[in-house]
């Protein structure tokens, strides 16, 4: 019960806020990547089974999320 008392409302609100900001930034990054490529990324990954592109996009999202988390924490 002491653990729940230690959680303050401001911390909870800031956590939810920064989660929404992080997800919104990741969505914007996806839109920019999709806009910049000359071919449809989802078609390449789903229909053409381009595993190299899928791994590249996954690694890109992990690196962008690390950068966003570092900016939010600082």
PELINKA-V633922 format. One record per backbone hydrogen bond with DSSP energy under -1.0 kcal/mol. CO is the residue of the C=O (numbers start at 1). NH is the residue of the N-H. E is the energy in kcal/mol with one decimal. If there is no record, write none. Layout:
# PELINKA-V633922
co:CO nh:NH e:E
co:CO nh:NH e:E
This chain:
# PELINKA-V633922
co:1 nh:5 e:-1.5
co:2 nh:6 e:-1.2
co:8 nh:12 e:-1.8
co:9 nh:13 e:-2.5
co:10 nh:14 e:-2.4
co:11 nh:15 e:-2.1
co:12 nh:16 e:-2.2
co:13 nh:17 e:-2.6
co:14 nh:18 e:-2.7
co:15 nh:19 e:-1.8
co:16 nh:20 e:-2.1
co:17 nh:21 e:-2.4
co:18 nh:22 e:-2.4
co:19 nh:23 e:-2.4
co:20 nh:24 e:-2.4
co:21 nh:25 e:-2.4
co:22 nh:26 e:-2.1
co:23 nh:27 e:-2.1
co:24 nh:28 e:-2.2
co:25 nh:29 e:-2.3
co:26 nh:30 e:-2.2
co:27 nh:31 e:-2.1
co:28 nh:32 e:-2.3
co:29 nh:33 e:-2.6
co:30 nh:34 e:-2.6
co:31 nh:35 e:-2.1
co:32 nh:36 e:-2.2
co:33 nh:37 e:-1.5
co:40 nh:44 e:-1.8
co:41 nh:45 e:-2.3
co:42 nh:46 e:-2.8
co:43 nh:47 e:-1.4
co:43 nh:48 e:-1.9
co:44 nh:50 e:-2.1
co:49 nh:51 e:-1.4
co:50 nh:54 e:-1.7
co:51 nh:55 e:-2.6
co:52 nh:56 e:-2.2
co:53 nh:57 e:-2.6
co:54 nh:58 e:-2.2
co:55 nh:59 e:-2.6
co:56 nh:60 e:-2.1
co:57 nh:61 e:-2.3
co:58 nh:62 e:-2.0
co:59 nh:63 e:-2.3
co:60 nh:64 e:-2.5
co:61 nh:65 e:-2.3
co:62 nh:66 e:-1.9
co:63 nh:67 e:-2.0
co:64 nh:68 e:-2.6
co:65 nh:69 e:-2.4
co:66 nh:70 e:-2.2
co:67 nh:71 e:-2.1
co:68 nh:72 e:-2.4
co:69 nh:73 e:-2.3
co:70 nh:74 e:-1.7
